[in-house]
Amino acid sequence: MAKLTNRSRKLAQKSRKLGVLVFFGIWAVLLSIHQVAGNSLWSISEVHARKYLLEAGLNDGEVLNDKVHRFGLSNTGPLLKKNTKSEKSSKKSKKHYKSKKEKCKSVKSTKRSKVKNENGYKSKKSDKSTKSKSKKAEKSIKVKSKKSKGKGGNFCNEQPSKNPTKAPSNAPTKTPTDDPSINLSLMPTGQPTLTNNPTTNPSLIPTGQPTICTGLTPSSRKNAILTIVTELTDSETFEDEASPQSLALDWILNIDGAQLCPDDNNAIKQRYILAVVYYSTNGDNWNLCSQNSECPDGNSYLSSEDVCTWYRITCENGLVQVIELDDDNLGIDGSIPSEIFRLASLEDLSFDGPANLIGTIPNSIGEARSLTVLDLDKNNLTGVIPTSIGRVSTLQRLDIDINSFTGVIPSELGELSLMTDLLIGENNYDVQPLPESFSQLDQLNFLAIQNANINGEIPFSYSKLSSMIGFDCSANRIGGSIDVVINWLSVQILNMNNNTFTGPISADIGDLEFLTDLRLQDNTFTGEIPQTFKNLASLEVLNLSDNQFSGAFPDLSMLSSLKELQIQNNNFTGQIPASACALYGDLDVFNIDCNICDCCIEQGLKCESPDPS
């Protein structure tokens, strides 16, 4: 029986130790939560810890140190809070602990007395009183144990329960370990369980903005694209929601099926600029290839496909190089947006009419870096030709004739050293002479400046334009000699009619072996026609009508390529050679005065054919 008593005593001590260790385990977790508060109150915590250990019967201070370091309490921080509520809670806890301890001592004392009496030992008091007190103590303990069930009520129970409850108990197992320990694991203790029902109901309100491009919300995408397009368009322009630029931006952001991301800077710029072109030229009113319409050549404008597949757009390596909106049936109108000249790789831009483009050529043309061809003829463009065009050093062909441009032709055009075709006629320029600066265009092939209020004479410096193939200065007020142009040995077309040129024609004109079209009508030339005209073997059109030529007309029967001959209304004398009548059957146009064509009368030929002009 004594062994049983000793065993029970040891078991109770271990139970108390285990309870204390569980207590300190919880205490350690609480300390870890408050570790941000620092270590300033650690010493206070250590004092309280040692006090609790001593009260629990753990006299060895090393146990505390061991458990403290095991749980990492040395790095946690204060557990105790300096407030009234915490102090009251601490005092209440200590009082409750002492009360339980005294009750446990009472129960043990009673049981110890009972065991001694059973073994023949005599109590100082009578057995009867001892038994009575023992029964009362046990009864008291049982009643209180029932009341405190689920709240640590089995604190003093010496025997472990054979049928443990679902709720955890501080009571020891039947076979306790010699040295219980607590190890905190970072790994989960078991497999997670999956439930069929979610723990919370889904919300109808999204938790955040959806993303279109990686890492970007619609708002951030909009801001990024706006940053890109403001490199092309002044931000103030977007204040007008009806502007082509605002419409293009809205299309890019909200309508375009491609939904490009701003990381592709060039693609955004190209797509935006072409959308601006569409809205600037009233694309919704085009006769073909407008948005969502049928298109005979490529995809319609504002298609979700790559811009390189859109109507009359040509690309290389994904970069727009050619825009040709020059179909007669397109029905284009509106204006040219400044953004179009900011297409970095644009080489060829054609709005060749007949069309109804209005407005001016934007000053931004000076920003074009790759432009070689600009074709804007047969429109209703107004204003002056911007001087900034002189900065487009790559420009080779400029065709802006048949518009309503005004002002002075900018001398900066003479700085375009690569220019080959300069067609700027049929506009309402101020009266002015031919720009002297044009003589610097040593690669110039064609110069068309007809019906442009040009006066004066052809500058002598033009004689060095040795690459000239075609020159049209018709319907102006240019006078003087035409000897300058006779120096252009490669010339094929000379349209100099309807001016005030004077004097005889130099015999050197016979050296122009490539000349096919010579129109000198409606001037005031004098003198005889040089016999060297018969050397112009390539000549197809010869119009010398309405001048003051005199003398005999030369024999031109060897000009086998001739299709049009008009020499009426001059002062020729004598008769044309009979060989001239032999050409009649091969000519499309034949106009000659009957008084110098006896062979015409003899052969019953008409002396005059309708002039197609």
DOTORTOR-60669 format. One record per residue (C-alpha): residue number from 1; x, y, z. Coordinates in Angstrom, 1 decimal, padded with zeros to 4 digits, always signed. Each point is the difference from the previous one (the first is absolute). Last residue first. Layout:
<nodes>
(NUM,(X,Y,Z))
...
</nodes>
This chain:
<nodes>
(613,(-007.3,+070.7,-126.4))
(612,(-001.1,-002.5,-002.5))
(611,(+000.5,+002.5,-002.9))
(610,(-002.4,-001.0,-002.8))
(609,(+001.7,-000.5,-003.3))
(608,(+000.9,+002.7,-002.5))
(607,(+001.0,+000.0,-003.6))
(606,(-002.4,-002.7,-000.8))
(605,(+001.3,-002.2,-002.7))
(604,(-001.4,-000.1,-003.5))
(603,(+003.3,-001.1,-001.5))
(602,(+000.5,+003.1,-002.0))
(601,(-001.2,+002.2,+002.8))
(600,(+002.3,-001.6,+002.6))
(599,(+002.8,+000.1,-002.5))
(598,(-000.4,+003.8,-000.3))
(597,(+000.8,+000.3,+003.7))
(596,(+001.2,+003.5,+000.9))
(595,(-003.3,+001.8,-000.4))
(594,(-001.8,-002.9,+001.7))
(593,(+001.4,+000.9,+003.3))
(592,(+001.0,-003.1,+001.9))
(591,(-001.4,-002.2,+002.7))
(590,(+000.5,-003.7,+000.0))
(589,(-000.9,-002.1,+003.0))
(588,(+000.1,-003.8,+000.2))
(587,(+002.5,-000.2,-002.8))
(586,(+000.8,-003.1,-002.1))
(585,(-002.2,+000.9,-002.9))
(584,(+001.3,+003.5,-000.2))
(583,(+003.6,-000.9,-000.2))
(582,(+000.0,-000.1,-003.8))
(581,(-001.4,+003.5,+000.0))
(580,(+003.3,+001.2,+001.6))
(579,(+001.9,-001.6,-002.9))
(578,(-001.6,+002.5,-002.3))
(577,(+002.3,+002.6,+001.6))
(576,(-001.7,+002.9,+001.8))
(575,(-000.7,+002.9,-002.3))
(574,(+001.3,+003.5,+000.0))
(573,(-000.1,+002.3,+003.0))
(572,(-000.5,-000.7,+003.7))
(571,(-001.4,+002.8,+002.1))
(570,(-001.7,-002.1,+002.7))
(569,(-003.5,-001.0,+000.9))
(568,(+000.3,-003.7,-000.8))
(567,(+002.9,-002.2,+000.8))
(566,(-001.6,-003.0,+001.7))
(565,(+001.5,-003.5,-000.6))
(564,(-001.0,-002.9,+002.2))
(563,(+001.0,-003.7,-000.4))
(562,(+003.7,+000.3,-001.1))
(561,(+002.0,-003.2,+000.4))
(560,(+001.1,-000.1,-003.6))
(559,(+001.6,+003.4,+000.0))
(558,(+001.7,-000.4,-003.4))
(557,(-002.7,+001.9,-001.8))
(556,(+000.8,+003.1,+002.0))
(555,(+001.0,+002.3,-002.9))
(554,(+000.4,+003.5,+001.4))
(553,(-002.6,+002.8,+000.0))
(552,(+001.0,+003.0,-002.0))
(551,(+000.3,+003.4,+001.5))
(550,(-001.7,+001.4,+003.1))
(549,(-000.8,-000.9,+003.6))
(548,(-002.2,+002.4,+001.8))
(547,(-001.8,-002.3,+002.4))
(546,(-003.5,-001.5,+000.2))
(545,(+001.0,-003.6,-000.9))
(544,(+003.4,-001.6,+000.6))
(543,(-001.3,-003.3,+001.3))
(542,(+002.1,-003.1,-000.7))
(541,(-000.9,-003.3,+001.6))
(540,(+001.7,-003.3,-000.7))
(539,(+003.6,+001.0,-000.3))
(538,(+002.5,-002.9,+000.3))
(537,(+001.8,+000.8,-003.2))
(536,(+000.6,+003.6,+000.8))
(535,(+002.7,+000.4,-002.7))
(534,(-002.6,+001.5,-002.4))
(533,(-000.3,+002.9,+002.4))
(532,(+003.6,+000.9,-001.0))
(531,(-001.5,+002.1,-002.9))
(530,(-000.6,+002.7,+002.6))
(529,(-003.6,+001.5,-000.1))
(528,(+000.4,+003.6,-001.2))
(527,(-000.2,+003.1,+002.1))
(526,(-002.4,+001.0,+002.7))
(525,(-001.4,-001.4,+003.2))
(524,(-002.8,+001.9,+001.7))
(523,(-001.7,-002.7,+002.1))
(522,(-003.2,-002.0,-000.5))
(521,(+001.5,-003.3,-001.1))
(520,(+003.4,-001.2,+001.1))
(519,(-000.9,-003.7,+000.7))
(518,(+002.8,-002.4,-000.7))
(517,(-000.6,-003.7,+000.9))
(516,(+002.4,-002.8,-000.9))
(515,(+003.4,+001.4,+000.6))
(514,(+002.6,-002.7,+000.3))
(513,(+002.3,+001.3,-002.8))
(512,(+000.2,+003.5,+001.4))
(511,(+002.9,+001.0,-002.2))
(510,(-002.4,+001.6,-002.6))
(509,(-000.8,+002.6,+002.6))
(508,(+003.4,+001.4,-000.7))
(507,(-001.4,+001.9,-003.0))
(506,(-001.2,+002.6,+002.6))
(505,(-003.7,+001.0,+000.0))
(504,(-000.6,+003.6,-001.0))
(503,(-001.0,+002.7,+002.4))
(502,(-002.8,+000.2,+002.6))
(501,(-001.6,-001.9,+002.9))
(500,(-003.1,+001.6,+001.3))
(499,(-001.8,-003.1,+001.5))
(498,(-002.8,-002.2,-001.2))
(497,(+002.2,-003.0,-001.0))
(496,(+003.2,-001.1,+001.6))
(495,(-000.6,-003.8,+000.2))
(494,(+003.4,-001.5,-000.7))
(493,(+000.0,-003.8,+000.4))
(492,(+002.9,-002.3,-000.8))
(491,(+003.0,+001.7,+001.5))
(490,(+003.3,-001.9,+000.1))
(489,(+002.0,+002.7,-001.8))
(488,(-001.1,+002.7,+002.4))
(487,(+002.0,+002.9,-001.5))
(486,(-003.0,+000.9,-002.2))
(485,(-001.8,+000.9,+003.1))
(484,(+002.2,+003.1,+000.5))
(483,(-000.6,+001.2,-003.6))
(482,(-003.6,+000.6,+000.7))
(481,(+000.3,+003.7,-000.3))
(480,(-002.0,+002.7,+001.8))
(479,(-003.4,-000.2,+001.6))
(478,(-001.8,-001.8,+002.8))
(477,(-003.5,+001.1,+000.6))
(476,(-001.6,-003.4,+000.9))
(475,(-002.2,-002.5,-001.7))
(474,(+002.7,-002.5,-000.8))
(473,(+003.1,-000.5,+002.1))
(472,(+000.2,-003.8,-000.5))
(471,(+003.5,-001.5,-000.1))
(470,(+000.7,-003.7,-000.5))
(469,(+003.3,-001.9,-000.1))
(468,(+002.4,+002.2,+001.9))
(467,(+003.2,-001.8,+001.1))
(466,(+002.2,+002.8,-001.3))
(465,(-001.4,+002.7,+002.2))
(464,(+003.0,+002.2,-000.8))
(463,(-002.0,+002.2,-002.3))
(462,(-002.2,+001.0,+003.0))
(461,(+002.7,+002.5,+001.0))
(460,(-001.2,+002.2,-002.9))
(459,(-003.2,+000.6,+001.9))
(458,(-003.1,-000.5,-002.2))
(457,(-001.5,+003.4,-000.4))
(456,(-002.4,+002.2,+002.0))
(455,(-003.4,-001.1,+001.0))
(454,(-001.6,-003.0,+001.8))
(453,(-003.7,+000.3,+001.0))
(452,(-000.2,-003.8,+000.5))
(451,(-001.7,-001.3,-003.2))
(450,(+002.8,-002.5,-000.6))
(449,(+002.8,-000.7,+002.5))
(448,(+000.9,-003.5,-001.0))
(447,(+003.6,-000.9,+000.4))
(446,(+001.0,-003.5,-000.9))
(445,(+003.4,-001.7,+000.1))
(444,(+001.8,+001.8,+002.9))
(443,(+003.2,-001.6,+001.1))
(442,(+002.0,+003.3,-000.1))
(441,(-002.6,+001.7,+002.2))
(440,(+002.2,+003.1,+000.7))
(439,(-001.6,+001.9,-002.9))
(438,(-003.2,-000.1,+002.0))
(437,(+001.4,+002.6,+002.3))
(436,(-000.6,+002.7,-002.7))
(435,(-003.8,-000.3,+000.6))
(434,(-001.9,+000.7,-003.2))
(433,(-001.3,+003.5,+000.1))
(432,(-002.9,+001.1,+002.2))
(431,(-003.7,+000.9,-000.1))
(430,(-001.4,-001.4,+003.2))
(429,(-001.0,-003.6,-000.1))
(428,(-003.4,-001.1,-001.0))
(427,(+000.7,-003.6,-001.1))
(426,(+000.2,-001.8,-003.3))
(425,(+003.6,-001.1,+000.4))
(424,(+002.1,-001.6,+002.7))
(423,(+001.4,-003.2,-001.6))
(422,(+003.6,-000.5,+001.1))
(421,(+001.3,-003.4,-001.1))
(420,(+003.6,-000.9,+000.6))
(419,(+000.8,+001.4,+003.4))
(418,(+003.0,-001.5,+001.8))
(417,(+001.6,+003.4,+000.7))
(416,(-003.1,+001.4,+001.8))
(415,(+001.5,+003.3,+000.8))
(414,(-001.6,+001.7,-003.0))
(413,(-003.4,-000.6,+001.6))
(412,(+001.2,+002.4,+002.7))
(411,(-000.6,+002.9,-002.5))
(410,(-003.6,-000.2,+001.1))
(409,(-002.6,+000.7,-002.7))
(408,(-001.5,+003.2,+001.1))
(407,(-003.6,+000.3,+001.1))
(406,(-003.0,-002.2,-001.0))
(405,(-000.8,-003.6,-000.4))
(404,(-003.4,-000.8,-001.6))
(403,(+000.6,-003.5,-001.4))
(402,(+000.7,-001.3,-003.5))
(401,(+003.7,-000.8,+000.7))
(400,(+001.3,-001.4,+003.2))
(399,(+002.4,-002.7,-001.3))
(398,(+003.2,-000.2,+001.9))
(397,(+002.4,-002.8,-001.0))
(396,(+003.5,-000.6,+001.5))
(395,(-000.3,+000.9,+003.6))
(394,(+002.7,-001.5,+002.2))
(393,(+001.3,+003.4,+001.3))
(392,(-003.4,+000.9,+001.4))
(391,(+001.4,+003.1,+001.7))
(390,(-001.1,+002.3,-002.9))
(389,(-003.6,-001.0,+000.7))
(388,(+000.3,+002.2,+003.0))
(387,(-000.6,+002.9,-002.3))
(386,(-003.7,-000.9,+000.0))
(385,(-001.7,+000.3,-003.4))
(384,(-002.5,+002.8,+000.6))
(383,(-003.7,-000.3,+000.7))
(382,(-002.5,-002.1,-001.9))
(381,(-000.7,-003.6,-000.9))
(380,(-002.9,-000.7,-002.2))
(379,(+001.2,-003.3,-001.6))
(378,(+001.3,-001.0,-003.4))
(377,(+003.6,-000.6,+001.1))
(376,(+001.1,-001.2,+003.4))
(375,(+002.8,-002.4,-000.8))
(374,(+002.9,+000.0,+002.5))
(373,(+002.8,-002.5,-000.9))
(372,(+003.3,-000.5,+001.7))
(371,(-000.9,+000.3,+003.7))
(370,(+002.5,-001.7,+002.3))
(369,(+000.5,+002.6,+002.8))
(368,(-003.3,+001.9,-000.1))
(367,(+000.3,+002.7,+002.8))
(366,(-000.1,+002.9,-002.5))
(365,(-003.4,-001.2,-001.1))
(364,(-001.1,+001.1,+003.5))
(363,(-000.7,+003.4,-001.5))
(362,(-003.3,-001.5,-001.2))
(361,(-000.9,+000.2,-003.7))
(360,(-003.1,+002.2,+000.1))
(359,(-003.8,-000.4,+000.2))
(358,(-002.2,-001.9,-002.4))
(357,(+000.0,-003.4,-001.5))
(356,(-002.7,-000.5,-002.5))
(355,(+001.3,-002.6,-002.4))
(354,(+000.8,-000.4,-003.7))
(353,(+002.4,-000.9,+001.3))
(352,(+003.5,-001.1,+001.1))
(351,(-000.1,-000.5,+003.8))
(350,(+003.4,-001.8,-000.2))
(349,(+002.6,-000.4,+002.7))
(348,(+003.2,-001.9,-000.8))
(347,(+002.9,-000.6,+002.4))
(346,(-001.5,-000.3,+003.4))
(345,(+002.5,-001.6,+002.4))
(344,(-000.3,+002.3,+003.0))
(343,(-003.7,+000.7,-000.3))
(342,(+000.2,+003.5,+001.3))
(341,(-001.1,+001.6,-003.3))
(340,(-003.5,-001.5,+000.5))
(339,(-000.4,+001.7,+003.4))
(338,(-000.6,+003.4,-001.6))
(337,(-003.3,-001.1,-001.3))
(336,(-000.9,+000.6,-003.7))
(335,(-003.5,+001.2,-000.4))
(334,(-003.6,-001.0,-000.7))
(333,(-000.9,-001.8,-003.3))
(332,(+000.3,-003.4,-001.6))
(331,(-002.5,-001.3,-002.5))
(330,(+001.8,-003.3,-000.5))
(329,(-001.0,-000.3,-003.6))
(328,(+003.0,+001.8,-001.5))
(327,(+002.3,-002.2,+002.1))
(326,(+002.8,+002.1,+001.4))
(325,(+000.2,-001.1,+003.7))
(324,(+003.5,-001.4,-000.5))
(323,(+001.9,-000.4,+003.3))
(322,(+003.4,-001.5,-000.4))
(321,(+002.7,-000.8,+002.6))
(320,(-001.8,-001.3,+003.0))
(319,(+002.4,-002.1,+002.2))
(318,(-000.7,-003.7,+000.6))
(317,(+003.3,-001.1,-001.6))
(316,(-001.0,+001.8,-003.1))
(315,(-003.5,+001.4,-000.4))
(314,(-002.4,+001.0,-002.7))
(313,(-003.4,+001.6,+000.6))
(312,(-002.6,+000.2,-002.7))
(311,(-002.8,-001.3,+002.1))
(310,(+001.1,-001.5,+003.3))
(309,(+002.2,-003.2,+000.2))
(308,(+003.0,+001.9,+001.4))
(307,(-002.3,+001.4,+002.7))
(306,(-000.1,-003.5,+001.6))
(305,(-003.5,-001.3,+000.3))
(304,(-002.7,+001.5,+002.3))
(303,(-001.2,+002.0,-003.0))
(302,(+000.1,+003.7,+000.4))
(301,(+000.2,+000.5,-003.8))
(300,(-001.3,-002.9,-002.1))
(299,(+002.1,-003.0,-000.7))
(298,(+001.9,-000.5,-003.3))
(297,(-001.0,+001.3,-003.4))
(296,(-003.6,-000.5,-000.9))
(295,(-001.3,+001.1,+003.4))
(294,(-003.4,-000.7,+001.4))
(293,(-001.0,+002.1,+003.0))
(292,(+000.6,-000.3,+003.7))
(291,(+001.9,+003.3,+000.1))
(290,(+000.3,+001.7,-003.4))
(289,(+001.4,-002.0,-002.9))
(288,(-002.2,+001.5,-002.6))
(287,(-002.0,+003.1,-000.8))
(286,(+001.6,+001.8,+002.9))
(285,(-002.5,+001.8,+002.3))
(284,(+001.2,-001.8,+003.2))
(283,(+003.5,+001.0,-000.9))
(282,(-000.7,+003.7,+000.5))
(281,(+003.6,+000.9,-001.1))
(280,(+001.1,+001.0,+003.5))
(279,(-001.7,-003.1,+001.5))
(278,(+001.9,-002.4,-002.2))
(277,(+003.3,+002.0,+000.3))
(276,(-000.3,+000.0,+003.8))
(275,(-000.6,-003.8,-000.1))
(274,(+003.2,-000.3,-002.1))
(273,(+001.9,+002.0,+002.6))
(272,(-001.3,-002.1,+002.9))
(271,(+000.8,-003.3,-001.7))
(270,(+003.5,+001.2,-000.9))
(269,(+000.7,+001.4,+003.5))
(268,(-001.3,-003.0,+001.8))
(267,(+002.0,-002.4,-002.2))
(266,(+003.2,+002.0,+000.5))
(265,(-000.3,+000.1,+003.8))
(264,(-000.7,-003.7,+000.5))
(263,(+000.1,+000.0,+003.9))
(262,(-003.2,+002.0,-000.2))
(261,(-002.2,-003.1,-000.4))
(260,(-002.1,-000.3,-003.1))
(259,(-003.7,-000.7,+000.3))
(258,(-000.3,-001.6,-003.5))
(257,(-003.7,+000.3,+000.0))
(256,(+000.2,+003.8,+000.0))
(255,(-003.0,+001.4,+001.8))
(254,(+001.0,+001.2,+003.4))
(253,(+003.6,+001.3,+000.2))
(252,(+001.0,+000.3,-003.7))
(251,(-003.5,+001.2,-001.0))
(250,(+000.0,+002.6,+002.7))
(249,(+003.4,+001.2,-001.1))
(248,(-001.1,+000.3,-003.6))
(247,(-003.2,+001.9,+001.0))
(246,(+002.1,+002.4,+002.1))
(245,(+002.4,+000.5,-002.9))
(244,(-002.7,+000.5,-002.5))
(243,(-001.5,+002.8,+002.2))
(242,(-003.4,-000.6,+001.5))
(241,(+001.1,-000.3,+003.6))
(240,(+001.8,+003.4,-000.2))
(239,(+002.2,-000.1,+003.1))
(238,(+002.1,-002.6,-001.9))
(237,(+001.6,+002.8,-002.0))
(236,(+001.5,+001.5,+003.2))
(235,(+002.3,-003.0,+000.3))
(234,(+001.8,+001.0,-003.2))
(233,(+000.2,-003.0,-002.3))
(232,(+002.9,-002.3,-000.9))
(231,(+001.9,-000.4,+003.2))
(230,(-003.3,+000.4,+001.7))
(229,(-000.8,-003.3,-001.6))
(228,(+002.5,-001.9,+002.2))
(227,(-001.0,+001.5,+003.3))
(226,(-003.7,-000.6,-000.8))
(225,(+000.9,-003.7,-000.6))
(224,(+001.5,-000.3,+003.4))
(223,(-002.9,+001.9,+001.7))
(222,(-002.5,-002.3,-001.7))
(221,(+001.9,-003.1,+000.9))
(220,(+000.1,+001.2,+003.7))
(219,(-003.7,+000.5,+000.0))
(218,(-000.8,-003.3,-001.8))
(217,(+002.2,-001.8,+002.6))
(216,(+003.5,-000.9,-000.9))
(215,(+002.2,-002.8,+001.3))
(214,(-000.1,-002.0,-003.2))
(213,(-002.4,+001.7,-002.4))
(212,(-003.7,-000.1,+000.4))
(211,(-000.3,-000.2,+003.8))
(210,(-003.2,+000.0,+001.9))
(209,(-000.5,+002.7,+002.7))
(208,(-000.2,-001.3,+003.6))
(207,(-002.1,-002.1,+002.4))
(206,(-002.8,-000.1,-002.4))
(205,(-003.5,+000.6,+001.5))
(204,(-002.3,-003.0,-000.2))
(203,(+001.8,-001.6,+003.0))
(202,(+000.3,-003.7,+000.3))
(201,(-001.5,-001.6,+003.2))
(200,(+002.5,-001.0,+002.6))
(199,(+001.3,-003.4,+001.3))
(198,(-000.5,-001.6,-003.4))
(197,(-002.0,-003.2,-000.1))
(196,(+001.5,-003.3,-001.1))
(195,(+002.6,+000.0,+002.6))
(194,(+003.6,-001.0,-000.4))
(193,(+002.1,-001.0,+003.0))
(192,(+003.7,+000.8,+000.4))
(191,(+002.3,-002.9,+000.6))
(190,(+001.5,-000.1,+003.4))
(189,(+002.2,+001.6,+002.6))
(188,(+000.9,+002.9,-002.2))
(187,(+003.7,+000.8,-000.1))
(186,(+001.6,+002.7,+002.2))
(185,(+000.0,-002.3,+003.0))
(184,(+000.2,+001.2,+003.6))
(183,(+001.5,-002.6,+002.2))
(182,(-001.3,-000.3,+003.6))
(181,(+001.7,-002.3,+002.4))
(180,(-001.0,-002.6,+002.6))
(179,(+002.8,-001.6,+001.9))
(178,(-000.8,-003.3,+001.5))
(177,(-003.0,-000.5,-002.3))
(176,(-003.4,-000.6,+001.6))
(175,(-001.6,-003.5,-000.1))
(174,(-003.6,+000.4,+001.0))
(173,(-000.2,+003.4,-001.8))
(172,(+000.3,+003.2,+001.9))
(171,(-003.0,+002.3,+000.7))
(170,(+000.0,+003.4,-001.8))
(169,(-002.9,-001.0,-002.0))
(168,(-001.0,+000.6,-003.7))
(167,(-003.7,+000.0,-000.8))
(166,(-001.2,-003.2,-001.6))
(165,(-000.1,-001.7,+003.3))
(164,(+002.4,-002.7,+001.0))
(163,(-001.4,-003.4,+000.9))
(162,(+002.4,-001.6,+002.4))
(161,(+000.4,+003.2,+001.9))
(160,(+003.4,+000.5,+001.7))
(159,(+000.1,-000.5,+003.8))
(158,(+001.3,+002.7,+002.3))
(157,(-002.7,+002.6,-000.8))
(156,(+001.1,+003.3,+001.4))
(155,(-000.3,+002.1,-003.1))
(154,(-003.0,-001.8,-001.3))
(153,(-002.1,+003.2,-000.2))
(152,(+002.2,+001.6,-002.6))
(151,(-003.0,+001.8,-001.5))
(150,(-001.8,-002.8,-001.8))
(149,(-001.5,-001.2,+003.3))
(148,(+000.2,+002.7,+002.7))
(147,(-003.3,-000.8,+001.5))
(146,(+000.6,-003.7,+000.0))
(145,(+003.4,+000.4,+001.6))
(144,(-001.5,+002.3,+002.6))
(143,(-002.5,-002.7,+001.1))
(142,(+002.7,-002.7,-000.1))
(141,(+002.4,+002.0,+002.1))
(140,(-002.6,+000.8,+002.6))
(139,(-000.9,-003.7,+000.3))
(138,(+003.6,-001.0,+000.3))
(137,(+000.5,+002.6,+002.7))
(136,(-003.1,-001.0,+001.9))
(135,(+001.0,-003.7,-000.2))
(134,(+003.4,+000.7,+001.3))
(133,(-001.3,+002.2,+002.8))
(132,(-002.3,-002.8,+001.2))
(131,(+002.7,-002.6,-000.4))
(130,(+002.3,+002.0,+002.1))
(129,(-002.6,+000.7,+002.6))
(128,(-000.8,-003.7,+000.3))
(127,(+003.6,-001.1,+000.1))
(126,(+000.6,+002.2,+003.0))
(125,(+002.5,+002.8,-000.1))
(124,(+003.7,-000.3,+000.3))
(123,(-000.3,-002.8,-002.5))
(122,(+001.2,-003.5,+000.7))
(121,(+001.8,-002.1,-002.6))
(120,(-001.3,-003.4,-000.6))
(119,(+000.5,-000.2,-003.8))
(118,(-003.6,+001.1,-000.8))
(117,(+000.4,+003.0,+002.3))
(116,(+003.0,+001.1,-002.0))
(115,(-001.8,-000.2,-003.3))
(114,(-002.9,+002.0,+001.3))
(113,(+002.3,+002.7,+001.3))
(112,(+001.7,+000.3,-003.4))
(111,(-003.3,+000.2,-001.7))
(110,(-001.1,+002.9,+002.2))
(109,(+003.3,+001.8,-000.4))
(108,(-000.1,-000.5,-003.7))
(107,(-003.5,+001.5,-000.2))
(106,(+001.0,+003.0,+002.2))
(105,(+003.2,+000.6,-002.0))
(104,(-002.1,+000.0,-003.2))
(103,(-002.3,+002.6,+001.6))
(102,(+002.9,+002.1,+001.0))
(101,(+001.4,-000.2,-003.6))
(100,(-003.3,+000.9,-001.6))
(99,(-000.3,+003.1,+002.2))
(98,(+003.6,+001.0,-000.7))
(97,(-000.7,-000.2,-003.8))
(96,(-003.1,+002.1,+000.3))
(95,(+001.8,+002.6,+002.0))
(94,(+002.8,+000.1,-002.6))
(93,(-002.5,+000.4,-002.9))
(92,(-001.9,+002.7,+001.9))
(91,(+003.2,+001.9,+000.6))
(90,(+001.0,-000.2,-003.7))
(89,(-003.4,+001.0,-001.3))
(88,(+000.0,+003.1,+002.4))
(87,(+003.5,+000.9,-001.3))
(86,(-001.1,-000.3,-003.7))
(85,(-003.1,+002.1,+000.5))
(84,(+002.0,+002.8,+001.8))
(83,(+002.5,+000.4,-002.8))
(82,(+003.7,-000.6,-000.5))
(81,(-000.2,-003.1,-002.1))
(80,(+002.0,-003.0,+000.9))
(79,(+001.3,-002.2,-002.8))
(78,(+003.0,+002.2,-000.9))
(77,(+002.2,-000.9,-003.0))
(76,(+000.6,-003.0,-002.1))
(75,(+003.7,-000.6,-000.6))
(74,(+000.8,-001.8,+003.3))
(73,(-003.3,-001.9,-000.3))
(72,(+001.4,-002.2,-002.8))
(71,(-002.2,-002.9,+001.1))
(70,(+003.0,-002.2,+000.8))
(69,(+001.9,+002.9,+001.5))
(68,(-002.8,+000.6,+002.5))
(67,(-000.4,-003.7,+000.7))
(66,(+003.7,-000.5,+000.8))
(65,(+000.2,+003.1,+002.1))
(64,(-003.0,-001.0,+002.0))
(63,(+001.3,-003.5,+000.6))
(62,(+003.3,+001.5,+001.1))
(61,(-001.7,+001.7,+002.9))
(60,(-000.4,-003.4,+001.8))
(59,(-002.6,+000.4,+002.7))
(58,(-003.0,-001.1,-002.0))
(57,(-002.7,-000.4,+002.5))
(56,(-002.7,+001.9,-001.7))
(55,(+000.4,+003.0,+002.2))
(54,(+003.7,+000.0,-000.8))
(53,(-000.7,-000.2,-003.7))
(52,(-002.5,+002.8,+000.2))
(51,(+002.5,+002.2,+001.8))
(50,(+002.6,-000.8,-002.7))
(49,(-002.4,+001.1,-002.7))
(48,(-000.9,+003.2,+001.8))
(47,(+003.7,+000.9,+000.3))
(46,(+000.6,-000.9,-003.6))
(45,(-002.9,+002.2,-001.2))
(44,(+001.5,+002.9,+001.9))
(43,(+003.4,-000.6,-001.6))
(42,(-001.6,-000.1,-003.4))
(41,(-001.6,+003.4,+000.4))
(40,(+002.3,+001.9,-002.3))
(39,(+000.1,-002.7,-002.6))
(38,(-001.8,+001.7,-002.8))
(37,(-003.7,+000.9,-000.6))
(36,(+000.3,-001.6,-003.4))
(35,(+000.2,-003.4,+001.7))
(34,(-003.7,+000.2,+001.1))
(33,(-001.3,-003.0,-001.9))
(32,(+003.1,-002.0,+001.0))
(31,(-000.8,+000.7,+003.7))
(30,(-003.5,-001.4,-000.4))
(29,(+001.5,-003.1,-001.5))
(28,(+002.4,-000.4,+002.9))
(27,(-002.8,+000.4,+002.6))
(26,(-001.9,-002.8,-001.7))
(25,(+003.0,-002.2,+000.3))
(24,(+000.6,+001.2,+003.6))
(23,(-003.5,-001.2,+001.0))
(22,(+000.6,-003.3,-001.7))
(21,(+003.3,-000.3,+001.9))
(20,(-001.8,+000.8,+003.3))
(19,(-002.6,-002.7,-000.7))
(18,(+002.7,-002.5,-000.7))
(17,(+001.8,+000.9,+003.2))
(16,(-003.2,-000.4,+002.0))
(15,(-000.7,-003.4,-001.6))
(14,(+003.6,-001.0,+000.7))
(13,(-000.5,+000.8,+003.7))
(12,(-003.4,-001.9,+000.1))
(11,(+001.6,-003.1,-001.5))
(10,(+002.8,+000.2,+002.5))
(9,(-002.5,+000.1,+002.9))
(8,(-002.1,-002.7,-001.5))
(7,(+003.1,-002.3,-000.3))
(6,(+000.9,+000.8,+003.6))
(5,(-003.5,-000.9,+001.1))
(4,(-000.1,-003.2,-002.0))
(3,(+003.4,-001.0,+001.4))
(2,(-001.4,+000.6,+003.6))
(1,(-002.9,-002.3,-000.8))
</nodes>
